Amino acid sequence: MCIRDRPYQAIKQADVLIASANNTNLIPETSKKAIAGFAKTIQGFQFMIPANFVYQNGIRINVKDPQNPGPFVPYAQALDAIKTILDEGDADLQAAGAGNFPFTLTRGFTGYNSLSGLRQVNRAVTARLNAYRKDWQGVLTALSASFMNLSGDLNAGPSHPYGASPDVFNPLFYVPNAAINTIIVVHPSVLRDTIPGDRRVRTKFFRRTTPVTVTTDAGALVGTHQDARWPQNTASIPFIKNEELILLKAEAHANLNQAPQAVEAINIIRNAAGIGPYTGATTQAALIDEILLQRRYSLWAEPWGHRWIDARRYDRLNQIPTSFDGGTIFAQFPHPQAELSWDQYKGD
């Protein structure tokens, strides 16, 4: 089941998986519950991708019948519906009992392929969703049942694995200094705004010998650094990790005006980055500024983005610099034409 791209394809695969399990007598009811819980967890993760992409334009939640999909629902309603799906998934996994997941998952779920481990993944995804919903106590509640570990590996978490044929290679890996124009480069403002000594800059960004230059109507865009997070083309890509969960904890505490707990979580991230404890103001506004800064570097270019969504969540889209490229920061994107055509031609 693809958890990297084509969200609705993965969502549909999950529906087929649930229906297939329910339509056989060859597996016990506990296995059917386990399958449903896993599938709904993946669906919850996947639905957030188009929801954040088109935002207030709305997404379809009911897509079980491809010939008769449900209507577009507004962003807030979509998030509530996703919460229901994730909660149902958690309940299904709990009803499945204890022990390992009854079928083989990819190696990306190593460490999380038990029923309890998958519940932790489900709650981690729910914590992210609740931040979008501004349910800050809900964030903390979900985190308490997730795999968050304040003293653990910041990179721990489920991932999407890659490998040689018949698998596919990591699509975000690029050979250092390769002569190529299609590549992930670091925005100049990210380099400009770094805190001196930040280890994340050294480990995530590779300074190219020859910068990548692209000429546009706005002028020449120059990328001096490229993405260096993936050491090889078979490296796995995490889709949610401990570092994000700790930052979600900090954000929830800050929004609940629980400054000491927010600072404690912030300092875990800062100390891991080698920039020392936070010494700034502890007002809610100051803490949110700090958390968004740390998210900018800890979650840089993570799958499906954070910076743009974070800026929009806090009404800060105007703080994303455009002077380097003369571009425009959009708040949302339109529906793809194929999605609109679905209504026009369904039932034909």
Number of C-alpha atoms within 10 A of each C-alpha: 15 14 16 16 12 12 19 17 14 21 25 18 17 23 18 14 18 20 14 12 19 18 11 10 9 9 12 12 14 17 21 24 23 30 26 26 29 25 25 27 27 25 24 24 24 22 22 22 18 18 23 24 20 18 22 17 16 21 25 17 20 14 15 14 10 12 13 14 15 15 13 14 18 16 19 15 15 21 23 14 17 24 19 15 22 27 19 16 28 28 16 24 30 18 17 23 15 13 11 15 21 16 9 9 12 13 15 18 18 13 12 20 23 18 24 22 21 27 26 22 28 27 26 28 26 28 30 21 23 23 20 18 18 14 16 21 17 18 27 21 16 24 24 16 16 23 24 25 15 16 8 11 13 19 13 16 25 24 21 18 19 20 14 10 7 7 10 12 17 19 11 17 18 20 15 15 15 12 11 10 12 9 16 16 21 20 17 15 13 13 13 8 10 14 14 9 12 17 16 18 18 12 12 18 17 18 17 15 11 12 17 22 13 12 9 10 7 11 11 13 16 17 20 19 23 22 21 21 19 17 12 15 17 17 19 19 21 17 17 21 21 22 25 22 27 22 23 26 28 29 30 25 25 24 18 14 16 16 19 13 16 26 22 17 22 23 19 20 25 17 14 16 18 14 15 14 15 17 8 10 11 18 13 18 13 12 24 20 12 20 21 18 15 18 19 19 20 20 18 18 18 15 15 16 15 17 20 19 19 17 16 18 14 11 11 12 18 12 10 13 16 12 10 14 15 12 10 12 13 10 16 16 13 13 15 9 8 9 12 11 10 14 14 10 10 11 9 5
